[in-house]
Amino acid sequence: MIRILIADDHELIRAGFKQYIQDCSDIIVTGEAENGNEALDKTLNYDYDVILVDIAMPGLSGLDILKQLKNQKPDSKVLVVTVHPEEQYAMRAIKAGASGYLQKNCTQQEFIAAIRKLASGGKYISPPFAEKLVFGSIVNTAPLHEKLSDREYQVLYMIVRGKRLKDIAEELSLSIKTISSYRTRILEKLNVKSNVELARYAFDNQIIMPWERTNNIIKGNNKVE
């Protein structure tokens, strides 16, 4: 029996995943988490054969969870399931310790196959993405944000979703000065000058989806305090 943990902040998504596996006699959901901190706590304290995590969750992000598991529970088999295209996050997730990467628009068959492959000790990425890696198209067309560190990428994501720097600092347990420095480096690396331009870049490069754009960014709120 393959025991899985589903970590996603949307109850509807978790219910959908459970619906996908309800007819599978070899897979059972033995844990759920609605934020990153809860997901990490359950993963460290209970045994799961496969852990499903989203990239963007309240508290710790999927990448944060991967990095901590790599140090504290390195045998964990984590399948990242997210709305973000593989070109945007898959390599970061794999480098951070993920065993597989899926987009949420995957088929039920692919979803089940990925879980079973990880449970048997394998890795999973979609065949089209694997082909791009083999032929080098991902490397040859790498966008500017590939230059960002994982922390810078996380701060970028939080900024373009409309969070103020002081709120980001509190959530990441860092000083506002540190977050401000991250923002400055992000703007320089992406060759943009404001939060509005940053949000436009994130949207154009599918770092955020259209429904994730918050009103204060759309309306041009460029405050950074």
Residue, then its C-alpha position, 0 to 999 in steps of 0.5 A: m500500500i502506497r501511503i501519501l500525504i497531500a499538501d495543498d492550501h486549497e481544499l478543493i484541490r486536495a479533494g480532487f486528488k483524493q478523487y483521482i485515487q479513490d479506485c486505486s487499491d494500492i494507494i491511500v491518503t494517510g495525511e493532509a496539510e493545508n500549509g507548508n509548516e503543517a506539511l513539514d511537521k507531518t512529514l518529519n513525524y510520520d512516514y509516507d511513501v510519497i509526499l505531494v506538495d504545491i510550490a506556493m503555500p502559506g508559510l513554508s513554500g514547497l521549495d523550503i520544504l524540499k530543502q529541509l527534508k533534504n537535510q532532515k529526512p533525505d529519503s523522502k519522495v516528494l512529488v511537486v504538483t503545481v499550476h506552474p509550467e515545468e520550465q518555470y519551476a521543475m529544475r529548481a524543485i529537482k535541484a532542491g530534492a524533489s523526485g518528481y514534478l507534475q502540473k495540476n492540469c495533468t491527466q488522472q492516468e499521469f497522476i497515478a503513474a507518477i505516484r507509483k513511479l516515485a513509490s517504486g524508487g523512480k523519478y518523474i517528469s513529463p516526457p515533453f519536458a524530458e525531451k527539452l532537457v535532453f536536447g538542451s532547449i531549456v538551457n539555451t532559452a533560459p529566462l532572466h529569472e533563472k539567475l535568481s537564487d531560490r530565496e530571491y525567487q520566493v521573494l519575487y513571487m510574494i511581491v508580485r502577489g501583492k505582499r508588502l515587504k514588511d509582511i514578507a519579512e515577517e513571514l520569512s522571519l527576516s528583517i525588512k532591510t534584508i527583504s529590501s536588499y533581495r528586492t533590489r537584486i531582483l529588480e537588477k537581475l530582471n532589468v525592471k524598475s518597479n513592482v508594476e514592471l516586476a508583476r508584468y514580467a512575472f505574468d509574461n513569464q508565467i511565474i504567476m497565473p492571471w488569477e494570482r495578480t492582486n489588485n494593488i499590483i494591477k492598480g499600480n501600487n508601487k509601495v515597498e514598505 
